[in-house]
């Protein structure tokens, strides 16, 4: 595969980031929207949105309707903005893949596991949440009693990032070089310590 094909292939991964951004945005909107929805709110069938009340499809639309971007302009939502920036930067890096080292782009996406560490173990819970939402009713407690965004949006982004790391073409992460440099530093450090002791 020549360099032009590599860049073209990597650029075609950019929409994957947009898909993750759309999913994560929906999760944030639902969580912030339910936080802005009073407990006494009812849908057109008179079903309430109390703490343990099962949520109907209409309740989800009510949550989305009650979402305001201004609600995100607080320090408590700083990590949501970090998630937005991570998506934007990832999209830009893939879109401009002909101008950026593919190794750098791979390292960027690999580093998302460190930037969103809760997302790594939470990847095991994401399928259960998706299946549970499809086949059983959620309730308000499920949104507000857990770090909902961290448990759902973060693993979705980490999974997307890891997919891109393996799906990209071009230079790898260069882990062999990193390992060799690490061993050199350890040997050099050992020699310095042994000289200091001896």
N, C-alpha and C positions, 0 to 999 in steps of 0.2 A: 504494500500500500504506500503510494507516494505521499509527500508532505501535504499536497493540496487536498487529497482524499482524506487524510488524517484530520485536517482542519475542518473540512466539510462534515465529516462524521461527528466530530466533537461539537460543532455548532448545532447539529441536529438534536443534541441532548438538552439544549436550552429550554425547549417546551416542557421537559420533565420537571425542571425547576418551577415553571409557571404552574404546573399541576399541583405540586407541593404547596406553592404559595396560595393557590385557591383553597385547598383543603385546610391549611393552617389558618387562613383568614376566616373561613367559616367557623372553625373551632373557637377562635378568639371572639368573633361576633356573638356566637351563642352564649359563651361564658359571661361576657360583659353584658350582653342583653338580658340574661336571666338575673344578673345582679341588679339591673335597673328595673326589674319587673316586680311590683308589689305582690305579696303573698296572696292577697285577696283577688287577684286578677283571674278572670274566668274566660273560657273560650265561648263560642256561640252556642254550644250545647250545655253551658253551665258547669263545665268541669273546671275545678279550681287548680291553681298552680302552687299549692302549699308544699310543705317540706317533703312529705312522703307521697304526695299525689302523683300518680303516673302521668307522664306527659303525652299528649296527643300530638298529631302532626300539626294541628292548628296552633298548639302551644309553641312549637318551634318557630312558626312564622311570627308569633307575638314577640318572642325573644329577639328575632332578627329586626323586627320593627322598632323595638325599644333600644337597640344598639345605637350609640352615638360615638363618633370618633373622639369627640371632646372628653369622653369618659376615660380614654386611654392616655390623656395628657397629665398623668400623675406619676410620681416616682415609683409607685407600686407596680406600674406596668412597663418599667424600663426594659425588662427581658423580652416583652412582646416586640418592642421597637428593635432590639438586637436581632430578633428573629426576622423581622422585615428587612433589615440591612443585610443580614446573611443571605437571604434569598436574592436581593437585588445585586449584591456583589457576585454571587454564584452565577446568576444569569448573565451579567456583564462579562465575566471571565470566559464563559463558554461562547458567548456571542462574538467576542473579539479573540477567539482562539488562535487566529492567524498571527496576532500581535503579541501573544503571551505564551511563555513556555508551558508545554503540556504537563511537565513535571510540577511546576508551580501550581497549576490548576488542580492537579490531582492532590497535592498536599493541602490545598485550601479545603477541598471537600473532605479529605481524610481528617482534617483538624476539627471538623464540625462535631465529631464524637467527643472531643475535649471541651469545645465551647458550650455544648448542651449535654453534660454528662448524665443527667437524669434520663435523657432519651435512650441511652444504651440499654439499661435494664428494662425500661418501660416498653421496649420493642416487643417483648413477650406478651404484654397486656393489650397492645393495639388491636390484634385480630379479635381478641375476646370482646373488646369494646364495640368493634364494628359489627360482629355477629350478634352481640347482645342488642345493639340498636336496631338491627334488622328484624330480629325474631322475638324480642321482648320489650317491655316498656321501660324507659328510663324515668327517673324522677329528679326533682330539684336537688335532693340530697347528693345524688351522683355528680352533680355539677359543682356544688359549693363546698362539699365536705372533703374533697381531695384537691390537690393541685392540678386541676383538670387540664389546663393548657400544657403544663409540663408533661403530663401523663399521656396526652394524645397528640398534640401538635409537634412537640419536640422529637418523639420517636419517628414520626412521619418524615420530618426533615432529615434526621440522622440516617434513616433507611434510604431516603432519596439520595443523600450524599454518598453513602457507601455504594449504592448502585452505580452512580456516576463514576466513582473511583475505578470500578471494575469494567465499566462499559466504555470508558474512554480509550482512544487509540493514541499512540505516540509514546514518549518517554514514560517509564514507570516511576515509582516513588524513589528509586535509587536506595533502597534499604540496605543493599550490600555495602554501598559506599558509606552510609551512615554507620553501619556496624563496624566496618574497618576503622573508620575515624574514632569511634568509641573505644575500640580495643587499643588503638595507638595512644589515646589520651590516658587510658587506664595504665598501660605500660609505662608511659612517661611519668605519670603520677607515682607509680610504684617505685620507679628509679629514684625520684626526688625524695620520697619518704625514706627509702633504704639508705640513701646517702646522708640524709639528715640524722638518722638513727646511728649509722655506722660512723 
